[in-house]
Amino acid sequence: MAWQRVCPSTQLSEGQAIEVVLDGNVIAIFRSEGVLSALDGMCAHQGGPLARGHVANGRVTCPWHGWQYELQNGNNAVTCKPMQRTYPVNEMDGWIQIELAK
């Protein structure tokens, strides 16, 4: 596995999210409280765009129907069960990078 650059660090300010497509995967990347998180960008409920959701208290709320997920582990905030795939994400040399498992 190798880290893949997805965007310059300057494209993701505190409290923001972006959506990227990497090897056919739609991924939402968040910068919240100084921490980067990356998870499946399509809501498990009906495919809503999580990168457009509201982020607060370590969770993202889907803009379509209000489903909430923990940013660090992809767990549904109500059931506490994993529902969204998460991805290793880091920031190096001015770039945000994601590692995809094969």
C-alpha positions, -999 to 999 in steps of 0.1 A, spaced: 0 0 0 12 35 -8 1 69 1 -17 88 -27 -18 126 -28 -54 138 -32 -52 176 -27 -30 204 -15 -33 210 22 -45 246 15 -77 232 0 -90 220 33 -93 246 61 -104 239 97 -141 229 98 -143 221 61 -147 189 41 -139 180 5 -150 151 -16 -125 132 -38 -127 102 -61 -98 78 -58 -96 45 -76 -134 45 -79 -140 53 -43 -159 84 -33 -142 97 -1 -151 126 22 -121 142 39 -127 164 70 -105 187 90 -122 191 124 -106 203 156 -72 200 139 -76 164 130 -79 149 95 -105 121 89 -114 103 58 -145 80 53 -168 67 26 -183 98 11 -217 84 4 -241 79 33 -250 43 40 -287 53 42 -294 66 7 -260 78 -7 -261 114 4 -229 134 0 -213 134 34 -187 160 25 -216 185 23 -228 176 58 -226 195 90 -196 186 112 -197 191 150 -185 172 180 -165 147 160 -195 137 138 -208 144 104 -245 147 97 -257 137 63 -274 167 46 -302 145 31 -317 127 60 -297 135 91 -279 102 96 -248 108 118 -214 91 117 -183 93 139 -155 109 119 -127 87 134 -143 53 130 -173 55 107 -197 43 133 -233 53 131 -239 77 160 -272 61 171 -264 24 168 -226 27 174 -221 1 147 -196 6 119 -214 17 87 -189 39 68 -155 27 57 -126 48 70 -93 54 53 -59 63 67 -52 99 60 -22 122 67 -7 155 57 29 157 44 49 182 25 18 204 19 -4 176 6 -32 156 21 -27 119 13 -49 88 16 -38 51 17 -62 27 0 -60 -10 9 -60 -33 -21 
